[in-house]
Amino acid sequence: MLNLTESKVRARLLSGLSCGQSRTPARTVFIRDVSEHMNKIFAYILILGAIAQISGQSSDILILEKDTLNLYSNPLEKRTDWQKVNQSISKQILDKQISLDNDSIIEISPFFPNYKTEWKIENESLYLEKISSYQSNDSKLDLTTLVSDKKLPIFADWLTGKLILFEGKCIVCESNHLTNTSIYPNEIILEFKRGILVNTIKYKNRVLKKSKLSELDPNEYLEYIYSKVRWEELTDLGNNYQAFLTIKPDKNGRIQKIDWENTYLIVGNKIISNKKNIYLEEAVRIAKIIPDWNVILRHNKIMNQSFTILFSKEMEAKYAR
């Protein structure tokens, strides 16, 4: 787990309690060996992402009446030809940077946004107003060869679905594979049909209850969790066993149930969801010992919480008593 600062670790614990490695809520998991050099690059990108999440800023904005709001995602990504559009944008940015003809490093990252967009709703219709390089507003990008030879502003007639906007500083700050999954106090859901706004819903999100464990020093938290492990019963630690649990808490922060559809174990390149697996059973037993969980209200519903724990020889050597 990448500990940027103690405060960020505590913010992360508000969303889900993690041990050993960072949690991955998706079932499709890609397991890679990353060199020390690449780790430094990822750390740099993660720090930039964390700054944007905490400050409540996005690379994609929407102007709604007199307000400028942040988008969780870029509406261009809803296009059926998104891959082609994205490749064209990245190539334009690369070509512009090469044309500068200097010795500086060209920073084109598949992990962090290389460009930003500005959208506007006018007469209930959604338009793309601007698209530019993330580094410079002056570096305009061209979509005319890709989007029916249209010039900006472009009517988003491809969009049928929802867009989520947010404002304020995050109350739960986190990311999933460098995608902003933080929770903000104010959210607006806009529903569109072929680019026309058909419905608007506003929500006030908040933390109803903080788990006592989320206030612990990170080292104290790990000591507490791993002191509960029955290491003597885990006889086969030749592999690393990473358990991912999804918890449904009640309004008092107690476990209401385990969401087994999103609870699993990763061993090497295998995903195991057998409830009778000894490592999953141990992870569930420990989760049930935790006295209380964070209670976060989003869209008027209590959010599920995550719990991650790593069973390995290294963890046993460090924490077994």
Summary of the structure (lengths in Angstrom):
residues: 321
radius of gyration: 22.3
end to end distance: 23.1
largest distance: 68.6
contacts: 901
relative contact order: 0.16
helix: 28%
strand: 31%
